[in-house]
Amino acid sequence: MSPSAVQITLVRHGQTQENLMHILQGQMPGRLTEEGISQARQLGDTLPSGYYDCILCSDLQRALDTAFILNEKLQIDLIPMPILRERDFGIYTGQPYGIKLSPDEPTLESIDSMKKRAMQFLHDVQIHYPGKKVLVVSHGLFLRVLQSVYWHKDIKEIFPMRNAETRTIVLEDTL
């Protein structure tokens, strides 16, 4: 790893009531369940103190709540960032998983739009956090898109993350 490389540990937020109800949360705040709180606490117990430089976090409540729990131990800067939000499902928000999404629906954020957000986020992190270790708390679909951009793969090739799961990527000098 080069001295200017950025190590990013991706974290999906803890389980929410909406996850249990199998609904598309999109940009709803979301409410962590007791299990989701427990998942975040367990993950927090495994993260080494003094290792990470900051937490970059979606500004949606379920991700913020997870990040705050992780930060109880870490005590580092926690920076909410709208760019890390989940997909905006528009009129489909709150609908059950598996509902047919029309790609022509103007209120539905496209996967291409999410990819642009992911590329912009990775670019910004590379510029503003060289040589740092960054914890990123976000959402299942957005983290899949971010990984697909990073690995130059189709989103279907990226296995979904479980609640409170982590994965690590490293941004070298160029994307």
C-alpha positions in Angstrom: 0.0 0.0 0.0 1.4 3.4 -1.0 1.8 6.1 1.7 -1.0 8.1 0.0 -3.4 5.1 -0.4 -6.7 5.3 1.5 -8.0 2.3 3.3 -11.8 2.2 3.4 -13.7 -0.1 5.6 -17.3 -0.3 4.3 -20.1 -0.9 6.8 -23.7 -1.6 6.1 -26.0 -0.2 8.8 -27.6 -2.5 11.4 -30.9 -4.2 10.9 -34.0 -2.0 10.7 -37.7 -2.4 11.3 -38.1 -1.8 7.6 -35.7 -4.6 6.8 -37.9 -7.0 8.8 -41.0 -5.7 7.0 -39.2 -6.3 3.6 -39.9 -2.9 2.3 -37.8 -0.6 0.1 -36.5 2.0 2.6 -34.7 4.2 0.1 -34.1 7.6 1.7 -36.5 7.0 4.6 -34.8 7.5 8.0 -35.2 3.8 9.1 -35.3 2.6 12.7 -32.7 0.2 14.0 -34.2 -2.9 15.7 -32.8 -4.2 19.0 -31.0 -6.8 16.8 -29.6 -3.9 14.7 -28.4 -2.1 17.8 -26.8 -5.3 19.0 -25.2 -5.9 15.6 -23.6 -2.4 15.7 -22.4 -2.9 19.2 -20.8 -6.3 18.4 -19.1 -4.8 15.3 -17.9 -1.8 17.4 -16.3 -4.3 19.9 -14.3 -5.7 17.0 -13.0 -2.4 15.6 -9.6 -1.5 16.9 -9.3 1.8 18.9 -6.8 4.3 17.4 -6.9 2.6 14.0 -9.4 4.7 12.0 -9.0 8.4 11.3 -12.7 9.2 10.8 -16.1 7.9 10.1 -17.9 9.1 6.9 -21.5 8.2 7.1 -24.8 8.5 5.2 -27.0 11.2 6.8 -30.0 8.9 7.0 -30.9 8.0 10.5 -30.3 4.2 10.4 -26.8 4.8 9.2 -26.2 7.6 11.7 -27.5 5.5 14.5 -25.1 2.7 13.5 -22.2 5.1 13.2 -22.9 6.7 16.6 -22.8 3.2 18.2 -19.5 2.4 16.5 -18.1 5.7 17.6 -18.9 5.1 21.3 -15.6 3.2 21.3 -13.7 4.8 18.5 -14.2 8.5 19.5 -13.2 9.9 16.1 -14.6 12.5 13.8 -18.0 11.4 12.4 -19.0 13.2 9.2 -22.5 12.8 7.8 -22.5 12.9 4.0 -25.7 12.9 1.8 -23.7 11.4 -1.1 -23.7 8.1 0.9 -27.5 7.8 1.0 -29.3 4.8 -0.2 -31.0 4.8 -3.6 -33.9 7.2 -3.9 -36.8 4.8 -4.8 -39.1 7.7 -5.4 -42.7 6.5 -5.6 -41.6 3.0 -4.8 -40.3 4.0 -1.3 -42.1 2.0 1.3 -43.2 -0.7 -1.2 -42.5 -4.4 -0.7 -39.2 -5.9 -1.9 -39.7 -7.5 -5.4 -42.1 -4.8 -6.7 -41.5 -4.2 -10.4 -39.6 -1.0 -10.8 -40.1 0.9 -14.0 -36.8 2.4 -15.2 -38.8 5.2 -16.9 -40.3 6.3 -13.5 -38.9 9.9 -13.1 -38.8 9.7 -9.3 -36.7 6.5 -9.3 -32.9 7.2 -9.0 -31.1 5.2 -11.7 -28.3 2.8 -11.1 -26.2 5.0 -13.4 -26.9 8.0 -11.2 -25.8 6.0 -8.1 -22.6 4.9 -10.0 -21.8 8.6 -10.6 -22.4 9.3 -6.9 -20.1 6.4 -5.9 -17.4 7.5 -8.3 -17.6 11.1 -7.0 -17.4 9.8 -3.4 -14.3 7.6 -4.1 -12.7 10.5 -5.9 -13.4 12.9 -3.0 -12.1 10.5 -0.5 -8.9 9.9 -2.4 -8.3 13.7 -2.6 -9.3 14.6 1.0 -8.1 11.6 3.0 -4.7 10.4 1.5 -2.9 8.0 3.7 -5.9 7.6 6.0 -8.0 4.8 7.3 -11.6 5.6 6.9 -14.7 3.8 8.1 -17.7 4.4 5.8 -21.2 3.6 7.1 -23.9 3.4 4.4 -26.6 1.2 2.8 -26.9 -2.2 1.1 -27.6 -1.2 -2.4 -25.4 1.9 -2.4 -22.4 -0.1 -1.0 -23.0 -2.7 -3.8 -22.9 0.0 -6.4 -19.8 1.5 -4.8 -18.0 -1.8 -4.9 -19.1 -2.4 -8.5 -17.5 0.9 -9.4 -14.3 0.1 -7.4 -13.9 -3.5 -8.8 -15.1 -2.5 -12.4 -17.8 -5.1 -12.2 -21.5 -5.3 -12.9 -23.6 -4.8 -9.7 -25.0 -8.3 -10.1 -21.5 -9.6 -9.5 -21.3 -8.0 -6.1 -22.7 -10.1 -3.4 -25.1 -8.2 -1.1 -23.7 -7.2 2.3 -25.5 -8.3 5.5 -26.5 -5.8 8.1 -23.4 -4.6 10.1 -21.1 -6.5 7.7 -17.8 -4.9 6.7 -15.6 -5.1 3.6 -12.4 -3.3 2.9 -11.1 -1.6 -0.2 -7.9 0.4 -0.8 -7.7 3.4 -3.0 -4.3 3.7 -4.5 -2.9 6.8 -6.2 -5.3 6.5 -9.1 -8.8 5.1 -9.5 
